[in-house]
Amino acid sequence: MARNFGDDFAGRPLIVGGGLAGMMAALSMQRPSVLLCPARPGEASSSMLAQGGISACVAADDTCELHIADTLAAGDGLCDESVVARIIPEGPEIIALLERYGVVFDRDAAGQLIVGQEAAHSRRRVVHACGDSTGAAVVKALAEQIRQTPRIRVMQGELRKIILHEGEVCGWEADIGGRRLSVGSPAIVLATGGIGGLFPYTTNVSQATGSGLALAARAGAVIADPEFVQFHPTALAVGNAQGRMSLISEAVRGEGAFLLNERGERFTDELAPRDVVARAIQAHLSQGHQVFLDARTLPGLRFAERFPGIDVICRRNGINPSTMLIPVRPAVHYHMGGVATDTCGRSTVKGLWACGEVASTGLHGANRLASNSLLEAAVMGRAVARDIDASIFPAMFGHVSENRLIPENSDVLPAVRDLTGECLGILRDEPALRKAEEALRPMAEQSDAALVALMMVCAARERKESRGAHARMDYPQQATTARRTFMTMSDCLGHVGKNTVSFHSVSEGVV
Ligand SMILES: Cc1cc2nc3c(=O)[nH]c(=O)nc-3n(C[C@H](O)[C@H](O)[C@H](O)COP(=O)(O)OP(=O)(O)OC[C@H]3O[C@@H](n4cnc5c(N)ncnc54)[C@H](O)[C@@H]3O)c2cc1C
């Protein structure tokens, strides 16, 4: 195996992932770093696809306290309040910083930021760019900044392994254009995004298969709340295509669009939290109804002007949203669970940080408030960079011991998707979860996809309550104490139907 410890990348912190979290970490870090991403920075990321925008309490009628209260209410008792109080107030400063990086947010004629309305927000507070193409505008500006910053070395490739010495990070191994490169480094930042690609229906890019989560778990990191998967209520339901589905942003409902069945009847509160709306749509579909979004008469708005990107997506599929109903169904959208971190982004493994969707800080609890994830990715990317800049690393990394290389079996992914689609959906129960666990367990050692799905299933089995995005048909009530899940890979691989997953009540604090 290639060892390349004299390489000029050696000793630099490695940042893995070219979405908002990874780019923000790279730009904020004053030390020379390596940014590793499979495509050019920004591409093949959820960040690039973001439509609605970034939540920040910038409007005259808004306050941080209101934004915090909405975040806690959506999180259904499971948010870590100290984390919420640390991240949410940074919204206005993050918007200003992104503007300094060259992002042009939409402003009105008086020069004020235009703020959109989204579900479960008590105020208009979603700052957007190019109408509904916020993610594309943000990643384009940051990618240009990265290009102009010589201390950031961009490498195109995929992280394959975190190398440890006595339980601490001392290097990494990546596939770089078919070449296997091993590099010594005291610090790795995982910013590898979500897990939607493990499910049959998702709004995520297909590359979002939780590889960073699996690598962290294999390195011994504690994983938090993996059972909490957010389904977006309104993915565009055209044809019978599986895989990536186009999103119809919640901002469309925020501007007044209704959810209707084929008889033209409304059946739910369109601005309830995502988990509530997704379950209502799923229940309606299960009863044999069709579900549509009616955006034909948005008050005071021309659809194509406010939502130009969604207008193009719909028209490409033969739907004119100004005159026609848009067929929708729920799809996997966001992972509240992830690598357990503190508010500096530190994981439980020394030398390993995580930020963005791959991490679980405790901000989102059981259900993420719309547009809080870009905010978290930016805030935590910067926090990680500051923490690494303030850290003292040894000049030499000593002897390197490697974990066994786990070859990914590409045949496994379709089987994993079948199981998650059948057993880890919007509504869950014990027989289905047990079936998934039994099928995934033999694959988990060899396959990162199966390992991540197994961790989600084990935690979902142990959570014998319904809370936020985790709805159990056999345990419809909420437990009296809100407890977060913390588990390691060995907890999970040793789990045989006993309570080996550890729970901590939210008031006990995180790692
Ligand atoms: C369609 C859509 C719309 C959304 N709209 C909004 C919105 O309006 N507001 C909001 O707040 N949130 C929104 N979200 C959620 C939000 O976009 C994501 O949570 C956020 O962008 C995650 O950023 P990230 O940097 O953590 O991950 P990502 O942006 O997904 O980036 C992860 C990067 O890591 C790379 N990667 C993965 N594994 C490896 C590996 N092993 N080696 C190297 N690189 C790797 C990926 O290719 C990618 O480049 C939306 C999500 C989707 C899918």
The ligand as a MOL file (V3000), in Angstrom:
LIG
                    3D

  0  0  0     0  0            999 V3000
M  V30 BEGIN CTAB
M  V30 COUNTS 53 58 0 0 0
M  V30 BEGIN ATOM
M  V30 1 C -32.6820 19.6790 -2.3290 0
M  V30 2 C -32.2500 20.2380 -0.9930 0
M  V30 3 C -32.6560 21.4940 -0.6040 0
M  V30 4 C -32.2530 22.0070 0.6390 0
M  V30 5 N -32.6360 23.2800 0.9780 0
M  V30 6 C -32.1640 23.8010 2.1510 0
M  V30 7 C -32.4340 25.1630 2.4960 0
M  V30 8 O -33.0570 25.9010 1.7450 0
M  V30 9 N -31.9570 25.6190 3.6890 0
M  V30 10 C -31.2190 24.8430 4.5500 0
M  V30 11 O -30.8070 25.3170 5.6140 0
M  V30 12 N -30.9500 23.5640 4.2290 0
M  V30 13 C -31.3830 23.0350 3.0590 0
M  V30 14 N -31.0790 21.7350 2.7420 0
M  V30 15 C -30.1790 20.9960 3.6310 0
M  V30 16 C -28.7670 21.5380 3.4380 0
M  V30 17 O -28.5650 21.8230 2.0730 0
M  V30 18 C -27.7090 20.5520 3.8950 0
M  V30 19 O -27.9980 20.0620 5.1650 0
M  V30 20 C -26.3480 21.2460 3.9330 0
M  V30 21 O -26.0800 21.8210 2.6780 0
M  V30 22 C -25.2740 20.2590 4.2990 0
M  V30 23 O -24.0290 20.8790 4.0580 0
M  V30 24 P -22.7210 20.0230 4.2720 0
M  V30 25 O -21.5890 20.8910 3.8770 0
M  V30 26 O -22.7320 19.4390 5.6260 0
M  V30 27 O -22.8810 18.7680 3.2750 0
M  V30 28 P -22.9710 18.7580 1.6890 0
M  V30 29 O -23.3200 20.0690 1.1410 0
M  V30 30 O -23.8140 17.5980 1.2870 0
M  V30 31 O -21.4720 18.4500 1.2520 0
M  V30 32 C -20.8730 17.2160 1.5670 0
M  V30 33 C -19.6800 17.0250 0.6720 0
M  V30 34 O -18.8940 15.9060 1.1110 0
M  V30 35 C -18.5470 15.1220 -0.0120 0
M  V30 36 N -18.2090 13.7710 0.4690 0
M  V30 37 C -19.0310 12.8360 0.9860 0
M  V30 38 N -18.3260 11.7350 1.3180 0
M  V30 39 C -17.0310 12.0000 1.0060 0
M  V30 40 C -15.8210 11.2620 1.1090 0
M  V30 41 N -15.7890 10.0310 1.6190 0
M  V30 42 N -14.6710 11.8330 0.6780 0
M  V30 43 C -14.6680 13.0890 0.1610 0
M  V30 44 N -15.7910 13.8460 0.0640 0
M  V30 45 C -16.9480 13.2980 0.4680 0
M  V30 46 C -19.7720 15.2380 -0.8860 0
M  V30 47 O -19.5380 14.8330 -2.2000 0
M  V30 48 C -20.0500 16.7330 -0.7670 0
M  V30 49 O -19.1950 17.4730 -1.5810 0
M  V30 50 C -31.4640 21.2140 1.5100 0
M  V30 51 C -31.0610 19.9480 1.1210 0
M  V30 52 C -31.4390 19.4500 -0.1250 0
M  V30 53 C -30.9780 18.0600 -0.5070 0
M  V30 END ATOM
M  V30 BEGIN BOND
M  V30 1 1 1 2
M  V30 2 1 2 3
M  V30 3 2 2 52
M  V30 4 2 3 4
M  V30 5 1 4 5
M  V30 6 1 4 50
M  V30 7 2 5 6
M  V30 8 1 6 7
M  V30 9 1 6 13
M  V30 10 2 7 8
M  V30 11 1 7 9
M  V30 12 1 9 10
M  V30 13 2 10 11
M  V30 14 1 10 12
M  V30 15 2 12 13
M  V30 16 1 13 14
M  V30 17 1 14 15
M  V30 18 1 14 50
M  V30 19 1 15 16
M  V30 20 1 16 17
M  V30 21 1 16 18
M  V30 22 1 18 19
M  V30 23 1 18 20
M  V30 24 1 20 21
M  V30 25 1 20 22
M  V30 26 1 22 23
M  V30 27 1 23 24
M  V30 28 2 24 25
M  V30 29 1 24 26
M  V30 30 1 24 27
M  V30 31 1 27 28
M  V30 32 2 28 29
M  V30 33 1 28 30
M  V30 34 1 28 31
M  V30 35 1 31 32
M  V30 36 1 32 33
M  V30 37 1 33 34
M  V30 38 1 33 48
M  V30 39 1 34 35
M  V30 40 1 35 36
M  V30 41 1 35 46
M  V30 42 1 36 37
M  V30 43 1 36 45
M  V30 44 2 37 38
M  V30 45 1 38 39
M  V30 46 1 39 40
M  V30 47 2 39 45
M  V30 48 1 40 41
M  V30 49 2 40 42
M  V30 50 1 42 43
M  V30 51 2 43 44
M  V30 52 1 44 45
M  V30 53 1 46 47
M  V30 54 1 46 48
M  V30 55 1 48 49
M  V30 56 2 50 51
M  V30 57 1 51 52
M  V30 58 1 52 53
M  V30 END BOND
M  V30 END CTAB
M  END
